[in-house]
Amino acid sequence: MCLKLKPLVFCNCHQTKKVGNMSSSNLRDLQRDLENKANDLSKIQKEIAKNHQMRKKYTIQLGENELVLKELDLLREDANVYKLIGPVLVKQDLAEANANVRKRIEYISAELKRLDATVQDLEEKQNSKKDTILKLQQRIQSVQSGKGKA
């Protein structure tokens, strides 16, 4: 099985029995550890992508709700406002509609802040994992060239 990680190409299918002072089983352990860390990094990156998608969705909803609020602010107090519930339009009080939209905007804004914090935390974990992987790659490369020890 070959695993390509930048900047090195790593392949455990062409191992020698003994590399420097390190047995091939120890080298395989390092390679297995590298593969596990790469899988962890991949999971973190997928989680970041998922959070970015959710953030995009909430940003669109926030914009739509802000437009609705602007439209409601333009209406006179005696204007008829209807809310779509399933396939039915139900008459709603303007003040109630205004309050509902404001609550929705508050909720969406809070979700965006939460997602931003989550993404920032995940990006920090990603950077840490990348550093760990790079150090492990360098260690494996050093061992393979006969310079390193376990």
C-alpha positions in Angstrom: 0.0 0.0 0.0 1.4 3.4 -1.0 0.6 6.7 0.7 1.5 9.9 -0.9 2.1 12.8 1.5 3.6 16.1 0.6 6.6 16.6 0.2 7.6 12.9 0.3 6.3 9.8 -1.4 6.1 7.0 1.1 5.8 3.4 0.1 6.1 0.4 2.5 6.1 -2.1 -0.3 9.9 -2.0 -1.0 11.4 -2.4 2.5 14.6 -4.0 3.3 15.0 -6.3 6.3 17.4 -4.0 8.2 17.8 -0.3 7.8 20.8 1.2 9.7 20.3 0.4 13.4 16.6 -0.1 13.0 14.7 -3.3 12.2 12.1 -3.3 9.4 9.4 -4.0 11.9 10.2 -0.8 13.7 10.2 1.0 10.4 6.9 -0.5 9.6 5.6 0.7 13.0 6.7 4.3 12.1 5.0 3.9 8.7 1.8 2.6 10.3 1.9 5.5 12.7 2.3 7.9 9.7 -0.6 6.3 7.9 -2.8 6.6 11.1 -1.9 10.3 11.5 -2.6 10.9 7.8 -6.0 9.3 8.2 -6.6 11.6 11.3 -5.6 14.6 9.2 -8.0 13.6 6.5 -10.9 13.3 9.0 -10.1 16.8 10.3 -10.0 18.2 6.8 -13.4 16.6 6.1 -14.8 18.1 9.3 -13.5 21.6 8.3 -15.1 21.2 4.8 -18.4 20.2 6.4 -18.2 23.2 8.8 -17.5 25.5 5.8 -20.5 24.2 4.0 -22.7 24.8 7.1 -21.3 28.3 7.5 -22.1 29.0 3.8 -25.7 27.8 4.3 -26.1 30.0 7.4 -24.6 33.0 5.7 -27.1 32.7 2.9 -30.0 32.3 5.4 -28.7 35.4 7.3 -28.8 37.5 4.2 -32.3 36.3 3.3 -33.6 37.1 6.8 -32.0 40.5 6.8 -33.7 41.2 3.5 -37.0 40.1 5.0 -36.5 42.4 8.0 -35.8 45.4 5.7 -39.0 44.6 3.8 -41.0 44.4 7.0 -39.5 47.7 8.2 -40.9 49.3 5.0 -44.4 48.3 5.7 -47.1 50.4 7.5 -48.4 49.1 10.8 -51.8 48.2 9.3 -50.3 46.1 6.4 -51.2 42.5 6.1 -48.4 40.1 6.6 -48.7 36.4 5.8 -46.6 33.5 6.9 -46.2 30.3 4.8 -46.9 27.3 6.9 -46.7 24.2 4.8 -48.9 24.8 1.7 -51.0 27.5 3.6 -50.6 31.2 4.0 -51.5 32.3 7.5 -52.1 35.9 8.5 -49.6 37.2 11.0 -49.3 40.4 13.1 -46.6 42.7 11.7 -44.9 43.0 15.2 -44.9 39.2 15.6 -43.4 38.7 12.2 -40.8 41.3 13.0 -39.9 39.6 16.3 -39.7 36.2 14.7 -37.3 37.4 12.0 -35.2 39.2 14.5 -35.0 36.0 16.7 -34.1 34.0 13.6 -31.3 36.5 12.8 -30.0 36.3 16.3 -30.0 32.5 16.2 -28.2 32.4 12.8 -25.6 34.9 14.0 -24.9 32.8 17.1 -24.6 29.7 14.9 -22.1 31.5 12.6 -20.0 32.5 15.7 -20.1 29.0 17.0 -19.0 27.6 13.6 -16.2 30.2 13.3 -14.9 29.0 16.6 -15.2 25.4 15.6 -13.4 25.9 12.3 -10.6 27.9 14.0 -10.1 25.0 16.5 -10.1 22.4 13.7 -7.6 24.5 11.7 -5.3 24.6 14.7 -5.6 20.8 15.1 -5.0 20.4 11.4 -1.8 22.5 11.6 -0.6 20.6 14.6 -1.3 17.3 12.8 0.5 18.5 9.7 3.6 19.4 11.8 3.5 15.9 13.5 3.2 14.2 10.1 6.1 16.2 8.7 8.4 15.4 11.6 7.4 11.7 11.3 8.1 11.8 7.5 11.5 13.3 8.2 12.3 10.7 10.8 11.3 7.9 8.4 13.4 9.4 5.6 16.3 9.7 8.0 15.9 6.1 9.1 15.6 4.9 5.5 18.8 6.7 4.6 20.6 4.9 7.5 21.1 8.0 9.7 18.4 7.7 12.3 17.6 5.5 15.2 14.3 4.5 16.7 
